[in-house]
Every structure is written in C-alpha cells, then in structure tokens.
Amino acid sequence: MIIKNGFVVDPALGLSEKMDLAIENGTILKMEKNIDTDHVSNDTEILDATGLVVAPGLIDTHVHFRDPGFTYKEDLHTGALAAAKGGFTSVICMANTSPVVDSLPVLKDLIDREKNEDIRIFQAAAISCSLKGKEAVDMEAMKNAGACGFTDDGIPLLDADFCYRAMEHAAKLDVPVSLHEEDPSFIQNNGINHGAISEKLGVYGSPSIAEESLVARDCLLALRSGADVVIQHISSGVSVEMVRTFKALGAKIHAEATPHHFTLTDEALLTYGTLAKMNPPLRTAKDRQQIIEGLADGTIDLIATDHAPHSMEEKNKPLTEAPSGITGLETSLALGITSLVRPGHLTLLQLLEKMTVNPAKLYHLPYGQIKEGAAADLVIFDPEECWKPGDYASKSCNTPFTGQELFGKVKYTICGGKTVYSDK
C-alpha cells in the first residue's frame, strides 16, 4: 500500500507535514515527500489522502467490551468494529467482566480470543480477587500471562494499605495501576452530580468529594510507592489540581479525561436523561473548564473513552435505576477536535499526543508513532468534515451525541498494514 498526499501528523516526532507513506508486510517501509507510483506492481493499493490527516492509530486505555458475561451489550468483535470505526488500532479492556479477569484461565481465554480481531486488543487484569478489594491477584503471574496493567475499574479500593501494597507490587513489575475514585460513603445516587441540577431533579446524587477524597489519598500513595498510577475518568476540578500538585512533587501520576467530561456538564441530564448518566458523573461548567485547563497544560496526559455499552432497555429505566455509562469509541476523535482543537484549547498535535504516544508509553506498547520500520497502525481523517453520529458499529447506542454536528470524520483505519475500516 502507498498512501499519497496525506498531511502526516505524529506527536511522538513533532512531525506535521505533507508526506507519502509506503507500507509493506504490516510496517512502514518508506516516508518521503513524493513516492513514485508509476512503476509499482498492479496489486499495490494506492490510497489518495489529499486533504486528509494521517496520524498514528489511536490508543484507548479504558474500554469495556462486556466479554465475558454481558455480551448482549457488546462483545470482542463488535467492540473491535466500533474501535476501528473510531480510528482506534489499540485498546485496553477493563477487568470487571463476569467472571472477573482475576485468574489465569479467564485472562488466557480472553487474550486468545482477542487475537482473532482486526485491531490490537490488550487486557488489564483485576487488582483484587472478585473486585472485593481484600485479596490480591497473583500480579506477577498475570503479567507474565499477558496482562498489560491492573485495575478494579468500576469499584474503588477502599482499603488504603491494600491499595498501597498493590502499587508497590506494580512498581516492581513496571506496570500501571488504574484506579476508580469514588468513595460510596458520600454517594446516595451514583451517576448524577450532587448540586443544583440534581436538586432540580429531586435526587441527592454524587458529590465531587467522593472522587476528591480518594484522589488525594492515592496521589500520596503514588508518590510514596513510585508506581505509575492512573486516575481514571477524572471529573472534578479539585482532582485535577491535586494531580497537578503531586506531579510537581515527583509522583508518577497519570490522569484520564473522557470526551464526555470535557464536552458536557451535569445540565445535560435535563436534556438527555439517562444517556448523560455515568460514573463519575458529569459535573459543573467550572469542573469542565478545569479539566480542559488540565489537558492544555499536560496535567491530564490521557484521553480515554471509558466506552461503556448498555442496552436500550436498561437505559430506558428511570434515572435513579438505569445503569451508568455511555459509548464513546466512535465519537472520541471528533469530540476532541470539536470541543478542544477548534475552540483553540489544544492543538491537533496535543490532542493526538494524549490519544497515541502517551498511552503507548504508559503501557509499553510499540505503537503510537509513524516512522520507518514501525507498525503501520494509522488513522486517516478529515478534521474539517462535519457529520452526525448515528450509524454505530457497536451493539449499543447509549450516547447523548447521536445526531449532533461534530467535526473530524475518520475515513480509514489501518492496523498492521490492513485497512480495518473505510468510510465508504
């Protein structure tokens, strides 16, 4: 394959210029200003990328493919299709499946099946057995079997000593620990921010201190343990400030921002109801602005979707009964361009840095960059094309962004030199 006339953008190299790429045997063979195509073989595919951006394939550090246990919402195959349609060539699946990914048989089964998909699917293992926060999994054995990191996502680790020991062990193994920061003792109705909007809806909700109290603790534990610690789906401006402070102190803290948290506020509940319900909840305009500031100054170094599919029947339940979570893989890049790049909060290079090279570095993945000899994992998109989400590859469509005008349309996704999505 030869990709002609594309504008190559690679934050790992600081590259941003028009260039052709030649791909052979799944790798980037050549990068030149003008690759001659007059004498190539007839079976060589020529892809004209005029007017399009060619970037490293996106990497999502936080997805739920609901497999095993909840495959009526999503499965490995439909999740992979949704990822490819959104420009993602690598994703990391969470461990809160049924059964939980807390044993070698469950982990090995998933890894074996994940290899059958057209994108690269990596698997995180649980930190604790059955996500109960009491008994640690055999982290060394799980890592040796292929786990790329550890998380009890969906459930907070309330025992500080247990959390600290897990961080210490992860530091020795050189793998990240990702933490869901919501203390249930503060929460009456999860998925809904406690504040003026929740009062209007007649529910108490989840105050930001539920997140902030655990973020404060775990930033300190990260500093003392030396572990790479990820604060998942950060939602509070105070949490952002604590991450900023502890990074300055030398903690190896990382923070994920989701597209919904940097795009929407809790006022979306009044319009979209349960489609705007997620854990942690959408918060205030001030929190959203502080998240954007954290993205801009590098405090938040990851953009992750927390892709969380649910059935229509589940989301059609009353607000306090419906499950939390929204899908995100197919709209993530467009929301980044629409909500961050076009208003001038981030450059396109900065956006892609948080969606490619930073995730790759954190998880020690040999992807996230465009250079000769590297894997041909690419997303090709039109940053100016306006479109409306609605025809999803995912099994689920629980998102408030359906029908909204967004900028930035994925045209091709290439993984290992193979076109795994084409907008045709």
KEVEX-590532 format. One record per residue (C-alpha): residue number from 1; residue in one letter; chain; x negated, y negated, z negated. Coordinates in Angstrom, 3 decimals. Layout:
NUM,A,A,X,Y,Z
...
This chain:
1,M,A,0.000,0.000,0.000
2,I,A,-1.119,-3.554,0.743
3,I,A,0.600,-6.494,-0.931
4,K,A,0.240,-9.592,1.214
5,N,A,0.580,-13.309,0.466
6,G,A,1.571,-12.993,-3.196
7,F,A,0.700,-15.523,-5.892
8,V,A,-1.271,-13.356,-8.333
9,V,A,-0.909,-14.355,-11.983
10,D,A,-2.936,-12.480,-14.600
11,P,A,-3.245,-13.938,-18.119
12,A,A,-5.997,-11.476,-19.059
13,L,A,-8.290,-13.054,-16.483
14,G,A,-6.718,-16.503,-16.398
15,L,A,-6.024,-15.795,-12.733
16,S,A,-3.411,-17.818,-10.882
17,E,A,-3.922,-17.946,-7.117
18,K,A,-2.726,-16.619,-3.788
19,M,A,-4.301,-13.245,-3.086
20,D,A,-3.765,-9.895,-1.338
21,L,A,-3.993,-6.544,-3.124
22,A,A,-4.837,-3.150,-1.657
23,I,A,-3.613,-0.142,-3.642
24,E,A,-4.800,3.426,-3.220
25,N,A,-4.298,6.546,-5.359
26,G,A,-2.468,4.577,-8.027
27,T,A,-5.190,1.978,-8.590
28,I,A,-6.032,-1.473,-7.292
29,L,A,-8.705,-0.838,-4.671
30,K,A,-9.332,-4.376,-3.494
31,M,A,-8.383,-8.002,-4.246
32,E,A,-9.125,-10.535,-1.528
33,K,A,-7.811,-13.789,-0.121
34,N,A,-6.825,-12.127,3.137
35,I,A,-6.912,-8.371,3.609
36,D,A,-6.843,-7.435,7.301
37,T,A,-3.884,-5.179,8.097
38,D,A,-4.436,-4.905,11.853
39,H,A,-6.285,-1.601,11.679
40,V,A,-4.664,0.182,8.740
41,S,A,-3.027,3.583,9.216
42,N,A,0.616,3.770,10.213
43,D,A,1.621,5.271,6.874
44,T,A,0.236,2.315,4.880
45,E,A,3.082,0.308,3.375
46,I,A,2.750,-3.440,3.865
47,L,A,4.683,-5.431,1.266
48,D,A,5.139,-9.107,2.077
49,A,A,5.154,-11.057,-1.198
50,T,A,5.311,-14.531,0.334
51,G,A,6.829,-16.928,-2.194
52,L,A,6.680,-14.323,-4.960
53,V,A,4.609,-13.946,-8.118
54,V,A,2.576,-10.755,-8.516
55,A,A,1.878,-10.095,-12.213
56,P,A,0.796,-7.156,-14.374
57,G,A,3.641,-4.760,-15.103
58,L,A,5.446,-5.897,-18.239
59,I,A,4.908,-4.030,-21.518
60,D,A,7.635,-3.863,-24.180
61,T,A,6.530,-2.916,-27.695
62,H,A,10.047,-2.312,-29.029
63,V,A,12.801,-0.341,-27.296
64,H,A,15.482,2.167,-28.277
65,F,A,16.217,4.825,-25.669
66,R,A,18.514,6.675,-28.147
67,D,A,16.954,10.018,-27.252
68,P,A,17.372,12.420,-29.005
69,G,A,20.696,12.142,-30.803
70,F,A,22.574,9.224,-29.260
71,T,A,22.245,9.820,-25.533
72,Y,A,25.800,8.665,-24.836
73,K,A,24.339,5.145,-25.325
74,E,A,21.070,5.638,-23.421
75,D,A,18.579,8.387,-22.626
76,L,A,14.978,8.518,-21.475
77,H,A,15.927,8.458,-17.807
78,T,A,18.438,5.601,-17.885
79,G,A,16.187,3.677,-20.248
80,A,A,13.310,4.083,-17.801
81,L,A,15.522,2.896,-14.935
82,A,A,16.554,-0.185,-16.927
83,A,A,12.924,-0.904,-17.778
84,A,A,11.825,-0.629,-14.155
85,K,A,14.643,-2.928,-13.036
86,G,A,13.453,-5.488,-15.571
87,G,A,9.830,-5.337,-14.405
88,F,A,8.513,-3.144,-17.220
89,T,A,5.972,-0.457,-16.432
90,S,A,5.221,0.479,-20.058
91,V,A,7.494,0.651,-23.103
92,I,A,7.155,1.860,-26.678
93,C,A,10.117,3.777,-28.084
94,M,A,11.090,3.498,-31.725
95,A,A,11.345,6.472,-34.079
96,N,A,14.866,6.087,-35.514
97,T,A,16.403,8.824,-33.396
98,S,A,18.259,11.930,-34.551
99,P,A,16.247,13.860,-35.524
100,V,A,13.815,11.164,-36.623
101,V,A,10.373,11.213,-34.993
102,D,A,8.707,12.273,-38.249
103,S,A,7.378,15.715,-37.258
104,L,A,5.095,17.129,-34.600
105,P,A,7.793,19.206,-32.823
106,V,A,10.065,16.174,-32.315
107,L,A,7.153,13.979,-31.226
108,K,A,5.742,16.553,-28.805
109,D,A,9.165,17.206,-27.247
110,L,A,9.646,13.502,-26.582
111,I,A,6.149,12.985,-25.186
112,D,A,6.568,15.971,-22.862
113,R,A,9.895,14.655,-21.532
114,E,A,8.702,11.042,-21.313
115,K,A,6.014,12.142,-18.850
116,N,A,8.743,13.038,-16.350
117,E,A,9.856,9.415,-15.881
118,D,A,8.523,6.930,-13.330
119,I,A,7.324,4.382,-15.897
120,R,A,4.932,4.862,-18.802
121,I,A,6.849,5.655,-21.994
122,F,A,4.902,5.666,-25.251
123,Q,A,6.246,6.906,-28.544
124,A,A,5.988,5.421,-32.031
125,A,A,6.377,7.774,-34.980
126,A,A,8.111,7.099,-38.265
127,I,A,6.124,5.890,-41.259
128,S,A,8.224,7.849,-43.744
129,C,A,9.991,11.189,-43.569
130,S,A,13.661,10.759,-42.617
131,L,A,13.126,6.962,-42.805
132,K,A,13.659,7.145,-46.570
133,G,A,10.547,5.174,-47.497
134,K,A,9.338,7.727,-50.032
135,E,A,7.234,10.437,-48.398
136,A,A,4.657,9.550,-45.760
137,V,A,4.441,11.431,-42.496
138,D,A,1.125,13.039,-41.569
139,M,A,-0.080,9.935,-39.761
140,E,A,-3.371,11.410,-38.603
141,A,A,-1.718,14.488,-37.092
142,M,A,0.964,12.361,-35.447
143,K,A,-1.626,10.030,-33.944
144,N,A,-3.665,12.966,-32.663
145,A,A,-0.497,14.344,-31.059
146,G,A,0.087,11.106,-29.176
147,A,A,1.917,8.630,-31.440
148,C,A,0.764,5.121,-30.494
149,G,A,1.906,3.441,-33.725
150,F,A,4.152,3.815,-36.755
151,T,A,7.453,2.212,-37.702
152,D,A,10.623,2.850,-39.678
153,D,A,12.368,0.269,-37.486
154,G,A,15.971,-0.202,-38.488
155,I,A,15.135,0.456,-42.135
156,P,A,12.907,-1.757,-44.332
157,L,A,10.173,-0.301,-46.507
158,L,A,11.265,-1.495,-49.949
159,D,A,8.514,0.208,-51.978
160,A,A,5.596,-2.219,-51.781
161,D,A,2.971,0.309,-52.881
162,F,A,4.175,2.850,-50.318
163,C,A,4.055,0.180,-47.618
164,Y,A,0.551,-0.870,-48.643
165,R,A,-0.761,2.712,-48.581
166,A,A,0.731,3.196,-45.141
167,M,A,-1.030,0.050,-43.951
168,E,A,-4.343,1.252,-45.375
169,H,A,-3.995,4.598,-43.626
170,A,A,-3.005,2.939,-40.356
171,A,A,-6.057,0.647,-40.594
172,K,A,-8.332,3.697,-40.859
173,L,A,-6.633,5.246,-37.833
174,D,A,-6.750,1.923,-35.929
175,V,A,-3.053,1.965,-35.051
176,P,A,-0.430,-0.742,-35.680
177,V,A,2.333,-0.580,-38.265
178,S,A,5.568,-2.322,-37.263
179,L,A,7.998,-3.457,-39.949
180,H,A,11.712,-4.189,-40.025
181,E,A,12.010,-7.027,-42.527
182,E,A,15.492,-7.181,-44.080
183,D,A,15.997,-6.682,-47.807
184,P,A,19.539,-5.244,-48.160
185,S,A,19.924,-6.602,-51.696
186,F,A,20.557,-10.068,-50.182
187,I,A,22.955,-8.884,-47.459
188,Q,A,26.710,-8.381,-47.509
189,N,A,27.433,-8.153,-43.771
190,N,A,24.443,-7.474,-41.587
191,G,A,24.041,-8.750,-38.044
192,I,A,25.609,-12.126,-38.893
193,N,A,23.585,-15.062,-40.212
194,H,A,24.830,-16.376,-43.553
195,G,A,25.650,-20.029,-43.026
196,A,A,28.208,-22.421,-41.611
197,I,A,29.162,-20.072,-38.757
198,S,A,29.642,-17.038,-40.999
199,E,A,31.752,-19.155,-43.349
200,K,A,33.894,-20.199,-40.391
201,L,A,34.291,-16.505,-39.560
202,G,A,35.160,-15.690,-43.167
203,V,A,32.201,-13.396,-43.901
204,Y,A,29.138,-13.783,-46.103
205,G,A,26.557,-12.397,-43.680
206,S,A,22.788,-12.002,-43.991
207,P,A,20.789,-14.964,-45.344
208,S,A,17.346,-15.641,-43.945
209,I,A,15.755,-14.981,-47.342
210,A,A,16.484,-11.297,-46.724
211,E,A,13.846,-11.431,-43.996
212,E,A,11.568,-14.035,-45.533
213,S,A,11.080,-12.229,-48.839
214,L,A,9.720,-9.103,-47.142
215,V,A,7.696,-11.074,-44.586
216,A,A,5.962,-12.900,-47.458
217,R,A,5.139,-9.620,-49.190
218,D,A,3.956,-7.868,-46.048
219,C,A,1.811,-10.742,-44.827
220,L,A,-0.068,-10.470,-48.124
221,L,A,-0.291,-6.673,-47.854
222,A,A,-1.577,-7.040,-44.306
223,L,A,-4.258,-9.470,-45.472
224,R,A,-5.447,-7.081,-48.173
225,S,A,-5.152,-3.853,-46.156
226,G,A,-6.826,-5.053,-42.959
227,A,A,-4.180,-3.323,-40.854
228,D,A,-2.643,-4.531,-37.629
229,V,A,0.853,-5.314,-38.891
230,V,A,3.725,-6.289,-36.617
231,I,A,6.609,-8.357,-37.976
232,Q,A,9.386,-7.096,-35.758
233,H,A,12.036,-9.316,-34.119
234,I,A,11.259,-12.418,-36.192
235,S,A,14.336,-14.605,-36.687
236,S,A,13.541,-17.196,-39.359
237,G,A,11.525,-20.367,-39.005
238,V,A,10.178,-19.876,-42.531
239,S,A,8.961,-16.418,-41.490
240,V,A,7.158,-17.984,-38.537
241,E,A,5.403,-20.412,-40.866
242,M,A,4.291,-17.596,-43.162
243,V,A,2.855,-15.642,-40.234
244,R,A,1.022,-18.790,-39.143
245,T,A,-0.414,-19.285,-42.648
246,F,A,-1.580,-15.708,-43.142
247,K,A,-3.097,-15.536,-39.671
248,A,A,-5.189,-18.548,-40.659
249,L,A,-6.260,-16.637,-43.770
250,G,A,-7.507,-13.780,-41.604
251,A,A,-4.627,-11.313,-41.701
252,K,A,-4.199,-9.192,-38.570
253,I,A,-0.537,-10.135,-38.351
254,H,A,1.413,-9.951,-35.119
255,A,A,4.968,-11.115,-34.564
256,E,A,7.613,-10.170,-32.035
257,A,A,10.135,-12.664,-30.725
258,T,A,13.110,-11.329,-28.813
259,P,A,14.688,-13.160,-25.863
260,H,A,17.955,-13.436,-27.758
261,H,A,16.315,-15.090,-30.759
262,F,A,14.528,-17.729,-28.654
263,T,A,17.596,-18.329,-26.462
264,L,A,20.677,-18.207,-28.711
265,T,A,21.819,-19.360,-32.164
266,D,A,24.461,-17.998,-34.521
267,E,A,27.001,-20.196,-32.748
268,A,A,27.011,-17.532,-30.025
269,L,A,29.114,-15.387,-32.362
270,L,A,32.018,-17.789,-31.830
271,T,A,31.886,-17.185,-28.069
272,Y,A,30.636,-13.633,-27.680
273,G,A,31.700,-11.949,-30.906
274,T,A,30.100,-8.543,-31.442
275,L,A,27.917,-8.946,-28.328
276,A,A,25.999,-11.578,-30.330
277,K,A,25.663,-9.355,-33.406
278,M,A,22.194,-7.939,-34.054
279,N,A,19.714,-7.196,-36.852
280,P,A,18.179,-9.516,-37.823
281,P,A,20.924,-11.932,-36.828
282,L,A,20.803,-14.959,-34.599
283,R,A,20.110,-17.912,-36.871
284,T,A,20.297,-21.706,-36.665
285,A,A,19.127,-24.132,-33.984
286,K,A,16.240,-25.100,-36.295
287,D,A,15.136,-21.460,-36.599
288,R,A,15.308,-21.051,-32.834
289,Q,A,13.179,-24.161,-32.340
290,Q,A,10.594,-22.931,-34.841
291,I,A,10.411,-19.591,-33.012
292,I,A,9.755,-21.460,-29.767
293,E,A,7.048,-23.521,-31.501
294,G,A,5.509,-20.279,-32.804
295,L,A,5.457,-18.875,-29.282
296,A,A,3.896,-22.054,-27.942
297,D,A,1.032,-22.209,-30.445
298,G,A,0.289,-18.461,-30.419
299,T,A,1.623,-17.694,-33.903
300,I,A,4.043,-15.296,-32.204
301,D,A,1.991,-13.197,-29.811
302,L,A,4.534,-10.651,-28.561
303,I,A,7.840,-10.886,-26.713
304,A,A,9.786,-7.665,-27.202
305,T,A,13.361,-6.885,-26.265
306,D,A,14.491,-4.614,-29.120
307,H,A,16.608,-3.042,-26.344
308,A,A,19.448,-1.531,-28.405
309,P,A,22.220,0.019,-26.305
310,H,A,25.683,0.721,-27.734
311,S,A,28.878,1.989,-26.148
312,M,A,31.696,-0.394,-25.255
313,E,A,33.965,1.431,-27.711
314,E,A,31.559,0.727,-30.559
315,K,A,31.125,-2.930,-29.681
316,N,A,34.894,-3.391,-29.347
317,K,A,35.340,-2.780,-33.079
318,P,A,35.957,-5.722,-35.452
319,L,A,32.951,-7.967,-36.112
320,T,A,32.069,-6.504,-39.514
321,E,A,32.440,-2.918,-38.268
322,A,A,30.719,-2.995,-34.877
323,P,A,27.053,-1.924,-34.714
324,S,A,24.303,-4.499,-34.347
325,G,A,22.109,-4.733,-31.273
326,I,A,22.014,-5.831,-27.639
327,T,A,20.427,-4.532,-24.461
328,G,A,17.513,-6.562,-23.156
329,L,A,15.191,-4.887,-20.678
330,E,A,16.932,-6.110,-17.535
331,T,A,17.163,-9.768,-18.599
332,S,A,13.972,-10.310,-20.629
333,L,A,11.707,-11.818,-17.976
334,A,A,14.474,-14.058,-16.659
335,L,A,15.314,-15.313,-20.144
336,G,A,11.660,-16.099,-20.735
337,I,A,11.490,-18.097,-17.524
338,T,A,14.862,-19.775,-18.090
339,S,A,14.534,-20.577,-21.808
340,L,A,10.780,-21.063,-22.199
341,V,A,8.990,-21.799,-18.909
342,R,A,11.458,-24.031,-17.078
343,P,A,12.031,-26.335,-20.111
344,G,A,8.241,-26.636,-20.488
345,H,A,7.771,-24.809,-23.800
346,L,A,5.388,-22.223,-22.272
347,T,A,3.501,-21.918,-19.015
348,L,A,4.132,-18.838,-16.916
349,L,A,0.662,-17.593,-17.908
350,Q,A,1.537,-17.967,-21.605
351,L,A,4.829,-16.135,-21.152
352,L,A,3.187,-13.250,-19.324
353,E,A,0.391,-13.088,-21.896
354,K,A,2.966,-12.165,-24.549
355,M,A,4.587,-9.599,-22.246
356,T,A,1.457,-7.922,-20.806
357,V,A,-2.056,-8.362,-22.133
358,N,A,-1.208,-8.914,-25.825
359,P,A,0.943,-5.765,-26.133
360,A,A,-1.714,-3.771,-24.261
361,K,A,-4.489,-4.957,-26.594
362,L,A,-2.475,-4.257,-29.741
363,Y,A,-1.642,-0.695,-28.710
364,H,A,-4.994,0.011,-26.998
365,L,A,-3.320,0.604,-23.642
366,P,A,-5.450,0.428,-20.455
367,Y,A,-2.830,-1.709,-18.708
368,G,A,-1.659,-5.318,-18.636
369,Q,A,-4.151,-6.747,-16.143
370,I,A,-4.839,-6.997,-12.427
371,K,A,-8.383,-6.183,-11.364
372,E,A,-10.177,-3.822,-9.017
373,G,A,-10.167,-0.322,-10.462
374,A,A,-7.229,-0.995,-12.784
375,A,A,-3.968,0.910,-12.636
376,A,A,-1.612,-0.524,-10.041
377,D,A,1.113,-1.439,-12.551
378,L,A,2.749,-4.585,-11.203
379,V,A,5.900,-6.667,-11.301
380,I,A,6.687,-8.849,-8.305
381,F,A,9.294,-11.532,-8.913
382,D,A,10.743,-14.777,-7.650
383,P,A,10.558,-17.307,-10.501
384,E,A,12.913,-19.701,-8.694
385,E,A,15.703,-17.306,-7.736
386,C,A,18.931,-17.882,-9.641
387,W,A,21.027,-14.792,-10.348
388,K,A,23.669,-13.431,-12.697
389,P,A,23.164,-10.190,-14.659
390,G,A,25.940,-7.665,-14.381
391,D,A,24.993,-4.540,-12.430
392,Y,A,22.981,-2.663,-15.042
393,A,A,20.784,0.411,-14.726
394,S,A,21.212,1.012,-18.457
395,K,A,24.100,3.179,-19.631
396,S,A,25.203,0.270,-21.809
397,C,A,26.066,-3.368,-21.167
398,N,A,26.267,-4.820,-24.679
399,T,A,24.742,-8.222,-23.950
400,P,A,26.107,-11.781,-24.053
401,F,A,24.052,-12.668,-20.964
402,T,A,26.301,-10.905,-18.442
403,G,A,27.423,-13.395,-15.809
404,Q,A,25.137,-16.193,-16.979
405,E,A,22.964,-18.038,-14.467
406,L,A,19.318,-17.104,-15.046
407,F,A,16.140,-17.921,-13.147
408,G,A,13.498,-15.345,-12.300
409,K,A,14.515,-12.269,-10.316
410,V,A,12.482,-9.068,-10.255
411,K,A,12.038,-7.980,-6.638
412,Y,A,9.705,-4.976,-7.047
413,T,A,8.265,-2.956,-9.896
414,I,A,5.231,-0.807,-9.105
415,C,A,3.884,1.752,-11.580
416,G,A,0.766,3.717,-10.799
417,G,A,0.958,2.536,-7.208
418,K,A,4.523,3.827,-6.774
419,T,A,7.464,1.494,-6.173
420,V,A,9.825,2.399,-9.011
421,Y,A,12.279,-0.459,-8.442
422,S,A,13.167,-2.532,-5.397
423,D,A,15.767,-5.281,-5.291
424,K,A,17.356,-4.171,-2.042
